[in-house]
Amino acid sequence: MKIESAINIDDVAKLARSYLPKIAYDFIDGGVDGEDGLIRNRDAFGRYRLVPRYLVDVEKRHQRATLFGHDYSSPFGICPMGIAGFFRPGADLMLARAAAAFDLPYIMSSASCDSIEAAAAAGPKTTWFQIYGTRSPHITAGLVQRARALDVKVLILTVDTPVMGKRERNIRNGFRRPMKMTPRVILQGLSRPAWTYRYLTGGGIPMMENWRPYAGKDADANAVADLYGSETPAPAQSWDVLRAVRKAWPGPLAVKGILHPDDARICLELGADGLLVSNHGGRQLDSAPAPLDMLPLIADAVGHKMEILIDSGFRRGADIAKALCLGAKAAFFGRPAMFGVAAAGEAGARKVLDIYRQELNLAMGQMGWTDVGCAGPEAIVDLSDPRLFRERPRSAPIRLERAEG
């Protein structure tokens, strides 16, 4: 199958799997511990049903959405993903260009292989930047200042990695620092010659360009990666990190990884403009709730005062529609975009964005929506315990309760 023949995200994932060695594919696809969180993220969407309204003129409909004062063509975008260049050289910039072509936000990870300067040049109106709190505050401050100098549209502070989750697939495959060329890894590489050729001719382990300035003038890719590993995660970080970033960053600021309504309120009090409700794609705490489960509670807590975004588990356009009904202004996805760019470069990334756009367009037509502003709690049904959303009328979905007898 070629990327042009892919009709859904599962097809794109299959193409990536046929191109990548197991050690690389599992890094993208895997979670932590027993990977119950991955299943929970997907199962959460099954709790809800969209309720269509018919005999509505939907011949003309659009998906335009305004996020942090900027207009985008659809209410979705690409999540930050580290070391994308390991899966295909130049992947970060391919994602930036694809997002710019579709007029969608792309959140570049500070753990990317290409630099934020290059990404901002590739997509000046659509590139956002994600950072972590580090053990050395001057590195976090430096990343903020670089984003400020580039007039990056939105800064994202990720807070859900105080310690690194136990990513068992990575451990089994030997994906760790330092990387060792075991017989198993070598055999995987031989089974995927196209990827291996690109990896070797590209110089092997890619440089983490955003971190290069902090590692010393002559630091190679291994030294830069070691610096990153020593600086993150930063278990001693506290709300002071958000205070410092807010003080240094004058533009829109969103906090990624929030799952508790009380934490959402603290973010609001400390001056954050938005939240990205997330459990890190099931890659941190395996017992954490799915972001979709917490979205209505967080929307109730701060939704009128903050921009609410969400990620984790989005595989269909209808999933995006459900999130909009439950209080999100936009949904973000990581793995599908990484699968696309790994399988077919920028063309693969564009294919993924096109699939989501077309599927959301079809869902809107069925729902009787002429624009995404039509989404709301009256358009969704919660099939779980109806008591869950009692006394939460603003974001409470319709409840189906069986009549007694």
Secondary structure, DSSP 8 states (H G I E B T S, - for coil): --GGG--SHHHHHHHHHHHS-HHHHHHHH--STT-HHHHHHHHHHHTEEE----S---SS----EEETTEEESSSEEE---TTGGGTSTTHHHHHHHHHHHHT--EEEETT-SS-HHHHHHH-TTTEEEEEE--SSHHHHHHHHHHHHHTT-S-EEEE-S-SS----HHHHHHT-SSS----HHHHHHHHH-HHHHHHHHHTTSS---TTTGGGS-TT--HHHHHHHHHHHSS-TT--HHHHHHHHHH--S-EEEEEE-SHHHHHHHHHTT--EEEE--GGGTS-TTS--HHHHHHHHHHHHTTTSEEEEESS--SHHHHHHHHHTT-SEEEESHHHHHHHHHHHHHHHHHHHHHHHHHHHHHHHHHT-SSGGG--GGGEEE-S-GGGGTT-TTT--EE------
